[in-house]
Amino acid sequence: MKQLIAFLLDHAMLDFSGGLTIEMVKDYVRDDDSREARALLAKLMQDGGVEDMQLTLADCLQEQLRTGLNEDVVREQLKLYVES
């Protein structure tokens, strides 16, 4: 069982559904005037959309599947994405 579980965790895929757009991100952070939110929006504008962010985030969060995903983990990964 341990080998099967390890295989499944190693090959699990994280995907986002819902058709996120840059306009949706703007709406979600509209009332957030933090430096973090402004930096994310600037990065998304520079990248020309949310696709790169979603791919990067899914890839980075893959490593966290074993220990668990929570708001702090996602926030940290978004911060790292903005800084990249």
ABEGO torsion letter per residue (X at the ends): XAAAAAAAAAABBBBBBGGBBAAAAAAAAAABABAAAAAAAAAAAAAGEAAAAAAAAAAAAAAAAAAEBBAAAAAAAAAAAAAX
